[in-house]
Amino acid sequence: MDTEYDFVQTVNTQQLVDEINTAGLPAADYINTSGNCVSIFYVNPLTTDQQSTLTTVVANHVANPNYIPLATQAQINTLVAYLNNSNPTIVNTTRAVIVSNIAPNLPIGTITAINAQIKAIVGS
C-alpha cells in the first residue's frame, strides 16, 4: 500500500519531480494534483528526515508554466553544442525538426525558450 503525503500547493508536476530528485529524495511513485492540492505517493514510507525535506521542497516550489524538464534541458544543451559548430542550413533544419516533432508536446513558452537558445548561438 502506498504512503500518501498531501500538501496545499499549486505545482508544475514535472518541475516538482525534478526538484524532488535534485533534493536527493527517492523518486515518487506518482503525483496527483487537483487545483491547489498535491498528493505525493511512495510505495515505502519516507523517513522523518526525508519527510522534512519533502515538505521543504514543496513549500519552496514555485510552479513555472514554462518549466523545461531537466532531461529536456540536457538534450537542449547537447543540441546547442552541436549547433554551435554547425552551418546555418543545419541550424534551420534543426529548427524545423524541433517545430514538427518536439513542439507539439511542449508548452509554447518552452518552444520560445528553445528557439531563443538557438538564436543566441547562431545570432539569427
N, C-alpha and C positions, 0 to 999 in steps of 0.2 A: 504494500500500500504506500502511495506517495505521501510525502510530507509537504504541506502547503504553507507558504509564507505570504501573507496578504499585506498590501500597502495601499494607501490612498495617494496616488501619484499618477500624473499623465506621463506616459512613456512612449518613446520610439523603441519598439521591441528589439530590432536588430542592434541599435545603439546600446541598449541596456545589456544585451547578450555580450557584446564586445567589452563593455565596462565590467561586467561580472568576471569575464575571463581575464581581463587585464588586472583585476584585483587579486587574482590567484585563487579564486573560488572554484569549486567544481562546476562543470557545466550543468546548467539546469536541464531537467528532462523536458520541460516545456513551460511556456509562459502564456497565461491568459490575460487579456485586457478587456475591460468594459468601462467605457467612459474614463473617469479618473481613478479607476481601481485596477490594480495589477496583482495577480496571483502567480507566484513562482513556485514550481513544483520540483521536488527532488525525490528520487527513489529512497535514498538514505538520508536521514535527518542530518542537518548541519550541526557542527559543534557549536558551543556557545560563542567562541571567538569568530567562527565563520558566520553565525547569525548576526553578530555585531557588525562585521564587515559588510554583509549583505545590506543591512539596514542603512549603513553609511553610504554605500554605493547608490542605493535607491534614493536616499534623501538628497544626495548631491547631483543626481541625474537631472539634466535639463534637456528635454526632448527637442531634437533638431529635426524638422521635417525633411531637410535636405541632407541628412547624415549619409556619408559614404561609408559602408561597412569596411572594417579593416582589411578583410580579404580582397574586396574590390579595390581598395586604395593600393594595396600591394600590387595588384595587377595593373592598375593605372601607372604606378611608379615604374614598373617594368616596361610598359608601353612608352612612357615618356622617355626613358633611357634609350629605347630603340629609335624613337622618332628624333631624338636629339642628334642621331648620326644618320638620318635619312634625308632624302631629297624631297622637294615639295610634292612630287607625284605620289610618293609613298605616303606622305602625310595626308594628302587629300583622300587617297584610297582608304587609309585607316579611318579617317573621319566618316566616310561613307559606310564602312563596316560597323562602326560604333552606332551610327544612326539606325541602320537597318536591322542589326542583330542584338544590340545591347539596349539601346534607348527605350524600346517598348516595355522593358522590365524595370526601369528605374524612374524615380520621380524627376520632373523637369528640372528642378534645381540641381540635381546630381549631374544631369547631362550638361547643364550650363557650366558647372564646376569642372567637369572633364574637358569640355571644349576650351575653357579658359586656361587650363594647364597646357593643352596642346598649343594654343595661341602663344602662350608665354615662351614656349620653346622655339617655335618657328617664326614668331613675330608677325604672323598674318592671320 
